Amino acid sequence: MKKLLLALLVLALAATGGWADVMAKDVILVGTESTYPPYEFRDEKNNLKGFDIELMEAIAAKIGKKIEWVDMPFDSLIPSLLAKKIDIVAAGMSATEERAKKVAFSENYEISISAFIVKADNDSMKVLGDMKGKTVAVQLGTVQETYSQSIPGVTVKSFQKFDDCVREVILGRVDATLMDTPVAKSYVEHKDFTGKIKIAFEQEITGSGKALAMNLGETAFITAVNAALADLEKSGELGKMKEQWFK
């Protein structure tokens, strides 16, 4: 009977993606979406770079873990976390109340507002009221998608990646795209888009800060991550990362 119960327990754990304690693992699986500079992006050699990448590597070092990065569409990150295909999300994610019903968030590590990007020669959008009748491109599963859907008179088109949203603006298939201001600045200054797009105006869309997402039951892991974040803040390392990536 004991052997049967043990076998059933093992099967149950396998069905939910493995043992619950991430802190027992040597390598943690970190989910991200690599088209969101300066939070995360790929360089010319296809290496992951960015603020979240550096932050997560620093946290992993402090808690004695190695990292395996898992790059996937943004709207797949929380479902993959819940299915235990990844252990943590580091993807410039806003810690909203709605998301917090499903996942546990670390302490906020950064707060930013959002910005509308338009074609460089478009001066028709300067305040939110100007968006009526316009079409806005957004990334699937983001707070920008949710916010844009709430703007009266706006048509929303959703895409897997933010660089697709930017190209839709350049091609004239949408009027604007909405993203975090640091990301908007990165795209405007990128060599592929210089002179083609600009920031029309900034908009506060949520009071939520950026945070790392984990499964609700991973108490020890959540505590360790928050302790590492506090150490990085106290030592000044977190501030240096922000100075480097959010210029």
Sequence and secondary structure as in RCSB ss.txt:
>XXXX:A:sequence
MKKLLLALLVLALAATGGWADVMAKDVILVGTESTYPPYEFRDEKNNLKGFDIELMEAIAAKIGKKIEWVDMPFD
SLIPSLLAKKIDIVAAGMSATEERAKKVAFSENYEISISAFIVKADNDSMKVLGDMKGKTVAVQLGTVQETYSQS
IPGVTVKSFQKFDDCVREVILGRVDATLMDTPVAKSYVEHKDFTGKIKIAFEQEITGSGKALAMNLGETAFITAV
NAALADLEKSGELGKMKEQWFK
>XXXX:A:secstr
 HHHHHHHHHHHHHHTTS S GGG SEEEEEE SEETTTEEE TTS EESHHHHHHHHHHHHTT EEEEEE  GG
GHHHHHHTTS SEE SS B  TTGGGTEEE    B   EEEEEETT  S SSGGGGTT EEEEETTSHHHHHHHT
STT EEEEES HHHHHHHHHTTSSSEEEEEHHHHHHHHHSTTTTTTEEEEEEE   S  B  EEETT HHHHHHH
HHHHHHHHHHTHHHHHHHHH  
